[in-house]
Amino acid sequence: MYLNEPGLYYEIHGTGEPVIILNGIMMSTASWKEHIQRWEKKFQIITYDTRDQGKSSRITDKPYTIDVHVDDLKKLIDHLELKKVNLMGVSYGAQIAELFVLKFPNLVDKMVLSNATDHVDNYLKSIGQAWKVAATLYDGEKFFDISLPYIYSRTFYNSNYSWLMNRREIFKKTLTKDWFDGFIRLASSNETFDIRNELKYIKATTLFISGEEDIITPKNHIIEMHNKVKNSLLVNVEETGHALFFEKFDEFCMLVEGFFS
């Protein structure tokens, strides 16, 4: 389904309390297929592509910051006539969730923030710059080789190398210039993201999930975030990296199910 203004593609699965899923920067609604099959039996799942992601519209006329997605999410919630929602954000999506709950605190009941951050430091900015350089090559295999080792844990890489090489081939066949250009804009949109001083104002009940081997949003950083949000819980998952939601599928699903139940 589409919300014509601002041009968002979204899907609704299941019934019950609404949980809106916010994608990581390289993701789309299709990334959640297996999760949806499990979660739609427990609550209503709403997935959508931010602009410059998946099947949603592109923002090609002007530079923008990550804040644009906050206003887009508000329009989606209004369109669906929802009075209150739960949010589940991963990485870039967690940043959107944090900004949204600070701007519209009365609209959010609970949040899951997985592999999150409250600011983009110089190290994370440098990773983003490397990703953007890789994207300008417009080559799916090279983009995979440069970008993906940051995302998966060493444990996962060593145990699933054949699967990862198959993914590399899929990147080669499916990633288009339009996708790369959208990704570059997304990766540029959060370079000044910094809510370290505002995080303490989050009142929604929040579950932080960290990965023991995550180098992009490290465990110790997420512990600091948890300490700032008064009504929050923290779970650290061992032997996993930034792609925790995928690497530890069952454990991640159980955490989300238990929290929203």
LINTA-V939621 format. One record per residue. PHI is phi in whole degrees, -180 to 180 (none if undefined). OMEGA is omega as a letter, one per 40 degrees, with the letter a starting at -180 (NA if undefined). NEAR is the number of other C-alpha atoms within 10 Angstrom. Layout:
phi omega near
PHI OMEGA NEAR
PHI OMEGA NEAR
This chain:
phi omega near
none a 9
-125 i 15
-98 a 15
-58 i 10
-118 f 11
-101 i 18
87 a 16
-105 i 24
-90 a 22
-143 i 17
-134 i 13
-126 a 16
-132 i 17
79 i 16
-134 i 12
111 a 12
-64 a 15
-76 i 19
-121 i 26
-96 a 22
-98 a 23
-112 a 28
-71 i 24
-69 a 22
-66 a 16
-97 a 15
-104 i 17
-154 i 19
-57 a 21
-64 a 13
-66 a 15
-104 a 15
-53 a 10
-72 i 11
-64 a 16
-62 a 22
-57 i 12
-88 a 14
-78 a 18
-65 i 17
-82 a 13
-114 i 15
-157 i 19
-81 a 18
-107 i 23
-117 i 19
-112 i 24
-156 i 25
-95 i 24
-65 i 30
-61 a 20
76 i 22
-125 i 24
47 a 20
-95 i 18
-82 a 20
-70 i 19
-103 i 19
-109 a 13
-108 a 11
-91 a 6
-162 i 6
-67 i 10
-148 i 15
-111 a 15
-59 a 21
-59 a 15
-60 a 13
-73 i 21
-66 i 20
-68 i 17
-63 i 18
-63 i 20
-61 i 16
-64 i 16
-66 i 20
-62 i 16
-64 i 11
-61 a 11
-85 i 10
57 i 9
-95 a 12
-87 a 10
-154 a 16
-135 i 16
-106 i 21
-119 i 26
-133 a 22
-117 i 22
-115 i 26
55 i 21
-56 i 22
-66 i 25
-66 i 26
-63 i 27
-62 i 24
-60 a 28
-62 i 23
-64 a 24
-66 a 20
-68 i 22
-72 a 18
-85 a 14
-129 a 12
-62 a 16
-79 a 13
-94 a 17
-116 i 20
-90 a 17
-129 i 21
-138 i 27
-111 i 27
-116 a 25
-105 i 31
52 a 31
-99 i 27
-146 i 26
-110 i 21
-165 i 19
-96 i 18
-84 a 13
-64 i 10
-66 i 11
-67 i 16
-63 i 18
-68 i 13
-62 i 16
-60 i 21
-66 i 16
-62 i 14
-63 a 20
-67 i 21
-61 i 15
-61 a 21
-67 a 24
-69 i 14
-77 a 13
52 a 18
-136 a 17
-61 a 22
-67 i 20
-66 i 16
-61 i 23
-61 a 21
-62 a 13
-84 a 15
-95 a 19
-71 i 16
-59 i 13
-68 a 17
-87 a 18
-91 i 21
-75 i 23
-60 i 16
-59 a 13
-67 a 16
-59 a 16
-72 a 10
-94 a 11
-134 a 12
-64 i 11
-63 i 11
-62 a 10
-65 i 17
-68 i 14
-67 i 11
-62 i 15
-59 i 18
-67 i 13
-63 i 14
-58 a 17
-60 a 17
-84 a 12
-110 a 10
-76 a 16
-107 i 14
-60 i 15
-61 i 12
-65 a 17
-62 a 22
-64 i 18
-64 i 22
-63 i 20
-61 i 19
-66 i 20
-62 a 25
-68 i 21
-88 a 18
-77 a 16
-114 a 20
-64 i 19
-104 a 13
-63 a 17
-161 i 16
-122 a 16
-57 a 13
-83 a 10
-97 a 14
-56 a 20
-64 a 16
-87 i 13
-69 a 19
-107 a 18
-65 i 20
-62 a 17
-130 i 23
-111 i 23
-94 i 21
-123 i 26
-120 i 27
-109 a 28
-58 a 19
-106 a 21
-76 i 23
-96 a 17
-81 i 22
-126 a 24
-66 a 18
-54 a 22
-61 i 13
-68 a 16
-70 i 24
-61 i 17
-62 i 13
-64 i 20
-57 a 21
-68 i 14
-83 a 17
-96 a 20
-59 a 16
-98 a 14
-138 i 19
-121 i 16
-137 i 18
-127 i 16
-105 a 17
-107 a 18
-79 i 13
54 i 16
-151 a 23
-114 a 30
-71 i 26
-90 a 22
-54 a 26
-59 a 20
-101 a 18
-61 a 20
-118 a 17
-53 a 13
-63 a 12
-65 i 14
-63 a 17
-61 a 17
-64 i 12
-62 a 15
-67 i 17
-61 a 14
-64 a 8
-68 a 15
-81 i 19
-82 NA 9
